[in-house]
Amino acid sequence: EAGVAQSPRYKIIEKRQSVAFWCNPISGHATLYWYQQILGQGPKLLIQFQNNGVVDDSQLPKDRFSAERLKGVDSTLKIQPAKLEDSAVYLCASSVRVRTEAFFGQGTRLTVV
Amino acid sequence: SQQGEEDPQALSIQEGENATMNCSYKTSINNLQWYRQNSGRGLVHLILIRSNEREKHSGRLRVTLDTSKKSSSLLITASRAADTASYFCATERDSNYQLIWGAGTKLIIKP
């Protein structure tokens, strides 16, 4: 079974630039999560989708971050404009449905300089 | 906001010894999950325990849940060098579907 795919693996951008991350969840998984993980901390939920609807985006900085899940499958997370404090690993995860285990991708390490 | 808090923040033991990590949380939960993260394999799910369960086993892992104390523990028996990693607990709230994470316990197994 193919796992959660994320791209790119690494990205370096200057502050005020924009960046986009892509995630392809495990086939058949209805729930998709985007997390931000800063070094030395646990993952912080940014947004959670159930199929193509948003379940929770209470911690998403909506003035600069946006996310969508097209047709309930792939998802993209965008940051525009980026700030230095956005430097982190962005993790995508999926699960069959809520209340079940989540499977994570390898993440995208973003460095904002 | 962080829901779970792991304790200790760091733990260093000899190979072959048992390792115990604890997690405390604040609100009513539907389930609690433990994950492991190392540089090689990223975040990997270990065990999910539901609020109506008290104990679960998976190989060398044993998880307990005490909902009256809002706490859980993860026991790794007969530790191996490959167990060196950060361990996180994540709680899924009863009132919504948020999966909220603690800051993790960094476990080092010395050969």
Interface residues (C-beta under 8 A of the other chain):
Chain A: T31 Y33 Y35 G40 Q41 G42 P43 K44 L45 Q48 Q50 V55 D56 Q59 L91 A93 V98 R99 T100 E101 A102 F103 F104 G105 Q106 G107
Chain B: S1 Q2 G4 N30 N31 Q33 G42 L43 V44 H45 L48 F88 A90 E92 N96 Y97 Q98 L99 I100 W101 G102 A103 G104
